[in-house]
C-alpha cells in the first residue's frame, strides 16, 4: 500500500510539472503583437499570392512587345509510293520519282511594329493593377494591426478584471472570517454573516467569468499571432497610458483622403480601366509587324530546298470590326462607371467612418473622467459606510452594496481607459495612419 501511495504521489508531481511546462508564457508589447500578427496573417499570404498573380500578368503584357520566333519541323515516311504528276513543261508527268520519305523545317520571326497602342496600354494597365494589389495589402496590414490591438485590449481588460476581483475576493474572504468570529461571539446575527458569504460567492462567480473571458481572449490572440495555442500572453500594463493628442475632426478627414490605401488602390484600378478602354478602341485598328523566315525541305530523289530565306512586312486587320459593335469597349466603359461610383461611395464612407470614430474617441475620453469620479465616490462611500457599520449606524446590506459598487467602479475605470486607447487606434485606422512599427 505504501508503494502504491508513493507511486501516486510521484505521478501527480510529474503531471504537475508537465502542466507547468505545457503552458508557455510570453510577454509581448502591443507593437510586438502587431508585428507577429502581420508576419503570420493568413490574409496577407493570400494578398502576396495576388501580387504574384498581378506581377505575372504584367510580365505577360511585356512579353507581347518582344519578337515571336517559332521553329517547326516534320519527318514523314511514305509506305506506299505516291503518285506525282508534274505539270512543268518539258517534264514527264507520269509515274514520277520513287519517293518514300519527306523532311522539312521552317523558322518564322515576327516583330511587332504597330498594334494601335494595345501593347503599350496593356503594359501600363498591368503596372497599375500591380500597384493596386500592393496598396490593398498595405490596407489589410492596417486592418490586421487594429484587429490585433482589439484582441490585445480584450486580453488586457480581462486580465485587469481578474486582478481587481482577486484583490476583492481576498478582502471579502478575510471579512467572512471576521464575521464568523463575531457571530460565534454573539456580536452579529447569522443572517448578516450569510449575506457576507453570499457577497463572497458572487465575487467568486465574477472571477470565474473573468478568467473564462481571459482564456478565450488568450486563445484568440494565439491564433492571431500564429503562436501555439497553449501560450499564455502577458500584456504590457502601460499601453493604455499612451498620450493621445486628438486634433480637430477636419484634420483626420484630410489625413484619410491622403493616406487611405484602399482609396489609393481604387485610384490605380480606375487608371487601369481607362487604359483598358483605350486598348479596346485599338481593336478597330490594324496591326503591323516585321516578318522573316527560313524554309528547308528534302524529298530524296525528287526535291531539295535550302536557304529559302524570306523577309517582309505583314499587316493584319479584322474586317468584321466594320459591322460588329466593340463589346470589349462597352465592357471597359461599364467598368469605368462602376469604379467611379465606387470611388464616390468610398469617399462618403470615409467621411462617415472618420466622423463616427472621432466622436467615439471623444466620448471614450469623457467616459474616463466620469468613471474616475464614480470610483472616487464609490471608494469614499464604502469608507463612510464601513465606519457607520462599525459604529452600528449602517446595516450589513448597505455595507455589501457599497462594496459591490466599489468593485464595479474600479473595474469600470480600467475598462474605460482601455476602451479609450482602442478607440483612438480605430480613429487612426480609419485615416490610414495607424503606425506599424
DOMAR-653700 format. One line per field, with one value per residue (C-alpha): residue number from 1; x, y, z; residue in three letters. Coordinates in pm, whole numbers. Layout:
% residues N
nr <- (NUM ...)
px <- (X ...)
py <- (Y ...)
pz <- (Z ...)
rest <- (Ala ...)
END
This chain:
% residues 437
nr <- (1 2 3 4 5 6 7 8 9 10 11 12 13 14 15 16 17 18 19 20 21 22 23 24 25 26 27 28 29 30 31 32 33 34 35 36 37 38 39 40 41 42 43 44 45 46 47 48 49 50 51 52 53 54 55 56 57 58 59 60 61 62 63 64 65 66 67 68 69 70 71 72 73 74 75 76 77 78 79 80 81 82 83 84 85 86 87 88 89 90 91 92 93 94 95 96 97 98 99 100 101 102 103 104 105 106 107 108 109 110 111 112 113 114 115 116 117 118 119 120 121 122 123 124 125 126 127 128 129 130 131 132 133 134 135 136 137 138 139 140 141 142 143 144 145 146 147 148 149 150 151 152 153 154 155 156 157 158 159 160 161 162 163 164 165 166 167 168 169 170 171 172 173 174 175 176 177 178 179 180 181 182 183 184 185 186 187 188 189 190 191 192 193 194 195 196 197 198 199 200 201 202 203 204 205 206 207 208 209 210 211 212 213 214 215 216 217 218 219 220 221 222 223 224 225 226 227 228 229 230 231 232 233 234 235 236 237 238 239 240 241 242 243 244 245 246 247 248 249 250 251 252 253 254 255 256 257 258 259 260 261 262 263 264 265 266 267 268 269 270 271 272 273 274 275 276 277 278 279 280 281 282 283 284 285 286 287 288 289 290 291 292 293 294 295 296 297 298 299 300 301 302 303 304 305 306 307 308 309 310 311 312 313 314 315 316 317 318 319 320 321 322 323 324 325 326 327 328 329 330 331 332 333 334 335 336 337 338 339 340 341 342 343 344 345 346 347 348 349 350 351 352 353 354 355 356 357 358 359 360 361 362 363 364 365 366 367 368 369 370 371 372 373 374 375 376 377 378 379 380 381 382 383 384 385 386 387 388 389 390 391 392 393 394 395 396 397 398 399 400 401 402 403 404 405 406 407 408 409 410 411 412 413 414 415 416 417 418 419 420 421 422 423 424 425 426 427 428 429 430 431 432 433 434 435 436 437)
px <- (0 286 446 117 83 440 372 58 244 527 281 97 423 517 178 200 542 417 129 368 591 298 172 436 435 529 544 452 410 132 378 541 200 111 435 368 11 130 404 164 -151 -326 -493 -158 -39 -339 -254 105 -28 -249 54 241 -55 -70 307 273 4 245 515 269 183 552 613 372 621 900 967 798 1032 882 1056 873 986 848 960 721 770 561 499 309 464 280 154 338 201 442 287 606 666 920 900 730 430 355 495 740 1030 1027 956 940 1021 979 1151 1100 1151 1084 1177 942 1016 760 848 552 582 236 -66 -278 -139 -282 57 155 -182 -175 165 72 -262 -91 150 -144 -303 21 36 -332 -260 29 -183 -460 -204 -97 -461 -502 -193 -352 -674 -476 -290 -622 -763 -456 -491 -856 -769 -481 -722 -971 -691 -575 -927 -986 -650 -714 -1062 -909 -661 -929 -1163 -886 -798 -1161 -1212 -920 -1062 -1410 -1280 -1097 -1418 -1604 -1353 -1401 -1780 -1769 -1580 -1826 -2118 -1959 -1921 -2282 -2194 -2373 -2664 -2617 -2822 -2570 -2281 -2462 -2517 -2142 -2082 -2323 -2126 -1808 -1977 -2087 -1728 -1609 -1861 -1745 -1386 -1470 -1639 -1338 -1097 -1313 -1308 -933 -880 -1095 -914 -577 -663 -784 -452 -255 -440 -399 -26 45 160 100 -249 -107 93 -11 43 144 36 208 17 126 -5 -333 -140 -8 -67 -348 -332 -663 -682 -994 -1203 -1118 -755 -844 -1074 -788 -547 -785 -808 -429 -341 -623 -465 -797 -873 -531 -577 -912 -746 -494 -778 -954 -639 -610 -975 -918 -628 -845 -1092 -812 -689 -1043 -1068 -738 -905 -1051 -704 -475 -161 171 471 811 830 1111 1153 1363 1239 1421 1282 1424 1247 1511 1544 1297 1342 1582 1537 1791 1849 1492 1506 1222 1173 884 613 282 -43 -347 -694 -1020 -1275 -1563 -1498 -1677 -2018 -1960 -2001 -1698 -1824 -1483 -1510 -1862 -1746 -1450 -1665 -1906 -1609 -1502 -1852 -1860 -1524 -1620 -1936 -1737 -1492 -1773 -1926 -1589 -1525 -1865 -1798 -1457 -1612 -1873 -1617 -1380 -1653 -1803 -1469 -1378 -1698 -1631 -1280 -1408 -1684 -1442 -1211 -1502 -1609 -1271 -1333 -1684 -1565 -1276 -1516 -1753 -1468 -1369 -1729 -1769 -1446 -1541 -1892 -1753 -1518 -1805 -2043 -1775 -1727 -2102 -2134 -1851 -2039 -2373 -2517 -2540 -2678 -2489 -2685 -2569 -2208 -2220 -2391 -2119 -1852 -2012 -2037 -1672 -1565 -1776 -1643 -1277 -1315 -1503 -1207 -969 -1209 -1278 -906 -854 -1156 -1026 -687 -857 -1099 -804 -638 -964 -966 -611 -714 -996 -746 -495 -228 -222 151 301 645)
py <- (0 236 168 246 575 670 591 805 1096 1066 1053 1358 1552 1456 1561 1887 1960 1867 2115 2387 2332 2288 2641 2863 3230 3507 3877 4099 4472 4583 4672 4328 4163 4362 4256 3891 3925 4067 3806 3516 3653 3409 3702 3860 3531 3542 3904 3803 3544 3811 4037 3749 3693 4062 4065 3762 3947 4240 4004 3860 4211 4298 3975 4092 4359 4104 3921 3588 3319 2984 2674 2379 2061 1730 1397 1162 810 710 332 348 508 835 938 1251 1430 1708 1977 2162 2199 1953 1733 1396 1390 1018 794 1032 953 678 882 711 992 1366 1604 1975 2253 2624 2917 3217 3552 3823 4159 4385 4735 4884 4747 5057 5102 4776 4651 4984 5026 4666 4708 5032 4892 4585 4812 4998 4670 4551 4876 4839 4489 4622 4907 4662 4460 4772 4843 4486 4530 4831 4636 4348 4591 4714 4362 4262 4580 4495 4141 4276 4522 4246 4041 4341 4415 4053 4038 4360 4245 3927 4129 4359 4069 3861 4152 4200 3826 3812 4107 3952 3617 3789 3975 3642 3509 3818 3796 3427 3513 3794 3555 3297 3570 3677 4021 3984 3773 3461 3622 3909 3666 3469 3791 3849 3489 3544 3852 3644 3380 3649 3775 3419 3384 3714 3595 3268 3465 3698 3403 3239 3562 3581 3225 3290 3619 3447 3170 3432 3616 3294 3226 3584 3585 3234 3114 2768 2766 2685 3011 3244 3603 3864 4209 4540 4712 5061 5070 5238 5535 5639 6007 6084 6434 6448 6715 6868 6631 6809 6713 6342 6371 6523 6260 5988 6138 6142 5814 5561 5273 5136 5476 5480 5123 5218 5512 5271 5044 5341 5431 5071 5077 5396 5231 4925 5142 5281 4930 4824 5113 5000 4669 4855 4944 4724 4551 4575 4353 4284 3922 3690 3322 3033 2715 2391 2071 1743 1479 1225 1159 1437 1779 1958 2318 2507 2874 2977 3298 3549 3895 4136 4334 4182 4366 4225 4378 4219 4341 4215 4514 4722 4572 4429 4651 4671 4475 4500 4879 4871 4637 4858 5173 4999 4905 5272 5380 5115 5220 5588 5520 5301 5588 5830 5579 5509 5881 5918 5615 5751 6079 5889 5650 5927 6140 5840 5725 6082 6108 5766 5876 6196 6002 5740 6006 6173 5834 5803 6121 6006 5661 5807 6039 5748 5537 5815 5843 5465 5430 5717 5580 5241 5406 5603 5306 5086 5340 5362 4985 4955 5205 5033 5309 5109 4767 4475 4514 4875 4771 4492 4716 4978 4712 4583 4939 4995 4686 4780 5138 5036 4782 5048 5288 5029 4930 5293 5368 5056 5139 5494 5367 5130 5398 5624 5342 5285 5653 5620 5311 5498 5767 5511 5639 5361 5303 4957 4961)
pz <- (0 82 -256 -430 -241 -329 -696 -696 -539 -791 -1082 -950 -925 -1281 -1415 -1226 -1373 -1721 -1691 -1579 -1881 -2118 -2050 -2210 -2108 -2349 -2264 -2557 -2606 -2838 -3115 -3089 -3104 -3416 -3586 -3507 -3632 -3964 -4004 -3951 -4113 -4346 -4524 -4606 -4752 -4984 -5068 -5150 -5395 -5556 -5600 -5765 -5996 -6091 -6149 -6377 -6575 -6612 -6741 -6991 -7113 -7155 -7346 -7617 -7729 -7779 -8107 -8173 -8302 -8396 -8521 -8674 -8847 -8961 -9097 -9277 -9407 -9708 -9710 -10040 -10344 -10408 -10748 -10856 -11160 -11258 -11478 -11569 -11947 -12084 -11774 -11789 -11552 -11544 -11273 -11115 -10882 -10624 -10302 -9963 -9716 -9677 -9431 -9399 -9144 -9107 -8884 -8860 -8697 -8621 -8463 -8374 -8521 -8465 -8281 -8231 -7878 -7743 -7620 -7461 -7290 -7170 -7005 -6829 -6718 -6570 -6381 -6226 -6119 -5956 -5760 -5666 -5528 -5320 -5181 -5093 -4899 -4708 -4627 -4499 -4281 -4113 -4059 -3907 -3681 -3545 -3507 -3305 -3095 -3031 -2921 -2709 -2548 -2464 -2309 -2104 -1976 -1881 -1702 -1510 -1411 -1269 -1062 -917 -843 -682 -452 -358 -312 -69 125 122 246 533 615 623 874 1093 1071 1161 1480 1554 1503 1734 1995 1951 1814 1477 1361 1150 874 842 821 547 350 357 244 -45 -148 -148 -364 -611 -637 -697 -982 -1131 -1104 -1281 -1558 -1590 -1609 -1873 -2077 -2032 -2158 -2465 -2534 -2491 -2739 -2985 -2952 -3001 -3325 -3449 -3377 -3503 -3159 -3008 -2857 -2512 -2498 -2218 -2329 -2074 -2188 -2124 -1845 -1955 -2310 -2209 -2070 -2414 -2478 -2723 -2867 -3053 -3324 -3489 -3699 -4028 -3976 -3968 -4272 -4474 -4342 -4462 -4812 -4837 -4666 -4709 -4901 -5023 -5180 -5346 -5469 -5622 -5798 -5956 -6067 -6229 -6421 -6538 -6651 -6852 -7032 -7085 -7276 -7492 -7563 -7655 -7904 -8057 -8150 -8451 -8579 -8792 -8665 -8850 -8790 -8945 -9059 -9156 -9214 -9332 -9501 -9578 -9735 -9853 -10062 -10163 -10537 -10607 -10439 -10204 -10082 -9867 -9780 -9860 -9655 -9663 -9508 -9525 -9353 -9252 -9187 -9008 -8988 -8885 -9139 -8924 -8694 -8960 -8881 -8533 -8227 -7998 -7696 -7522 -7529 -7384 -7104 -7025 -7016 -6780 -6562 -6554 -6448 -6176 -6034 -6048 -5847 -5605 -5558 -5468 -5227 -5063 -5012 -4844 -4624 -4526 -4413 -4214 -4061 -3958 -3804 -3621 -3480 -3388 -3186 -3029 -2932 -2774 -2597 -2464 -2321 -2142 -2004 -1828 -1630 -1536 -1427 -1226 -1046 -992 -849 -610 -496 -461 -262 -33 5 107 360 517 513 672 953 1003 1009 1264 1480 1435 1211 885 800 656 331 295 354 96 -158 -109 -156 -479 -613 -532 -726 -1031 -1031 -1010 -1291 -1490 -1472 -1615 -1891 -1981 -2021 -2233 -2449 -2500 -2616 -2860 -2986 -3071 -3266 -3452 -3546 -3680 -3876 -4049 -4155 -4281 -4040 -3783 -3747 -3791 -3630)
rest <- (Unk Unk Unk Unk Unk Unk Unk Unk Unk Unk Unk Unk Unk Unk Unk Unk Unk Unk Unk Unk Unk Unk Unk Unk Unk Unk Unk Unk Unk Unk Unk Unk Unk Unk Unk Unk Unk Unk Unk Unk Unk Unk Unk Unk Unk Unk Unk Unk Unk Unk Unk Unk Unk Unk Unk Unk Unk Unk Unk Unk Unk Unk Unk Unk Unk Unk Unk Unk Unk Unk Unk Unk Unk Unk Unk Unk Unk Unk Unk Unk Unk Unk Unk Unk Unk Unk Unk Unk Unk Unk Unk Unk Unk Unk Unk Unk Unk Unk Unk Unk Unk Unk Unk Unk Unk Unk Unk Unk Unk Unk Unk Unk Unk Unk Unk Unk Unk Unk Unk Unk Unk Unk Unk Unk Unk Unk Unk Unk Unk Unk Unk Unk Unk Unk Unk Unk Unk Unk Unk Unk Unk Unk Unk Unk Unk Unk Unk Unk Unk Unk Unk Unk Unk Unk Unk Unk Unk Unk Unk Unk Unk Unk Unk Unk Unk Unk Unk Unk Unk Unk Unk Unk Unk Unk Unk Unk Unk Unk Unk Unk Unk Unk Unk Unk Unk Unk Unk Unk Unk Unk Unk Unk Unk Unk Unk Unk Unk Unk Unk Unk Unk Unk Unk Unk Unk Unk Unk Unk Unk Unk Unk Unk Unk Unk Unk Unk Unk Unk Unk Unk Unk Unk Unk Unk Unk Unk Unk Unk Unk Unk Unk Unk Unk Unk Unk Unk Unk Unk Unk Unk Unk Unk Unk Unk Unk Unk Unk Unk Unk Unk Unk Unk Unk Unk Unk Unk Unk Unk Unk Unk Unk Unk Unk Unk Unk Unk Unk Unk Unk Unk Unk Unk Unk Unk Unk Unk Unk Unk Unk Unk Unk Unk Unk Unk Unk Unk Unk Unk Unk Unk Unk Unk Unk Unk Unk Unk Unk Unk Unk Unk Unk Unk Unk Unk Unk Unk Unk Unk Unk Unk Unk Unk Unk Unk Unk Unk Unk Unk Unk Unk Unk Unk Unk Unk Unk Unk Unk Unk Unk Unk Unk Unk Unk Unk Unk Unk Unk Unk Unk Unk Unk Unk Unk Unk Unk Unk Unk Unk Unk Unk Unk Unk Unk Unk Unk Unk Unk Unk Unk Unk Unk Unk Unk Unk Unk Unk Unk Unk Unk Unk Unk Unk Unk Unk Unk Unk Unk Unk Unk Unk Unk Unk Unk Unk Unk Unk Unk Unk Unk Unk Unk Unk Unk Unk Unk Unk Unk Unk Unk Unk Unk Unk Unk Unk Unk Unk Unk Unk Unk Unk Unk Unk Unk Unk Unk Unk Unk Unk Unk Unk Unk Unk Unk Unk Unk Unk Unk Unk Unk Unk Unk Unk Unk Unk Unk Unk Unk)
END
